[in-house]
Amino acid sequence: MSDPGRPREPDGSETGPGPEGSASDTAARLTEPNLDPAERRRLLGRLVTQTATRVRRVGWLPRPGAVVGAVIDLLAEVAERLPVRDLATLRAHHPGLNDEELATRLIRNASRATAGVGAAGGGVAAVEWAAPPTLLTAPVLLTAETVAVAAVELKLIGELHEVYAAPVRGSAVERASALLTSWAGRRGVNPLTPGRGMGAVLSTAARKELRERLVRRFGRNLTTLAPLLAGAAVGAELNRRATRSVGEEIRRDLRRRSARVIDGHVVEGRPPVIERQRRAEA
């Protein structure tokens, strides 16, 4: 997903256009794997406020479908801002690992990050709110946590594509749309998909799939609202498992797509780890 002309963060990752302090910027920062719990909770609290301001315009109860649509639009903006690292940067951050080990490390780190989001969400619900979540306030926290978790997983998907020599190309909008479609369908990005602008990339079928995926995530994140800090513990574990599942499904699909076997020999699209090892031994 590397673009030579695109601005970069100090760590070498790409960044996209977006106002500082926006919900998309906050969600992108929540994808950082090494945030301490206090900072993660602070960022999630800020995302709760930003999300409430944004989604309140469509109304929670009268138009739940419109709320999900607003979340999809927010995720599209978040996906454009994600600091997806290219392969060279990933190798610099994780020296000495081969491709498979690197993919495993990325999945592990993303799982820990979403577990941290789940724990932070439970903490926000239990500690920072003056009263327990109500029918009006609960959707705000659920939406913010769902967006934050999806952001981590979208970044993971982009970086797994880098590892398996299938970087997601195109403009920021095209990359975002491709990642969202991949996240919703739990499959790698199809490079042959025709041109993608936000209205076209997320086709009716893809948008429907994304909507269904988000509704399921909302349901899972209800655990955040459990009494006291029980929601934090349960939410953290469920997020960790779900993100690991996402990473492994995408990884399997990328492996399958990268291999072309004829008469028992991989002759085209050789899995990157095998190809690089072969070259090193030659």
BELPE-V636081 format. One line per field, one symbol per residue. ss: DSSP state (2 for helix, 1 for strand, 0 for the rest). psi: psi as a letter, one per 40 degrees, with the letter a starting at -180 (. if undefined). burial: I if it has 16 or more other C-alpha atoms within 10 Angstrom, else O. A space follows every 50 residues. Layout:
ss=???
psi=???
burial=???
This chain:
ss=00000001000001000000002222222000000022222222222222 22222222000002222222222222222220000022222220000022 22222222222222222222222222220000000002222222222222 22222222222220000000022222222222222000000000000222 20022222222222222222222220000222222222222222222222 22222222011100111100022222222220
psi=ehhdeiiiideeiiiiiihheidddddddeehdfhidddddddddddddd ddddeddehdddgdddddddddddddddddehghiidddddddgiehadd dddddddddddddddddddddddddddehdiihadddddddddddddddd dddddddddddddfffihiaidddddddddddddefiihheehiihiddd dgidddddddddddddddddedddeiibeddddddddddddddddddddd dddddddehhhhfehheifhhddddddddde.
burial=IIOOOOOIOOOIIIIIOOOOOIIIIIIIIIIIIOOOOOOIIOIIIIIIOI IIOOIOOIOIOOOOOIIIIIIIOIIIIIIIIIIIIIIOOIIOOOOOOIII OIIIOIIIIIIIIIIIIIIIIIIIIIOOOOOIIOOOIOIIIIIIIIIIII IIIIIIIIIIIIIIIIIIOOIIIIIIIIIIIIIIIIIIIOOOOOOIIOOO IIOOOIIOIIIOOIOOIIOIIIIIIIOOIIIIIIIIIIIIOIIIOIIIII IOOIIOIIIOOOOOOOOOOIIIOOOOOOOOOO
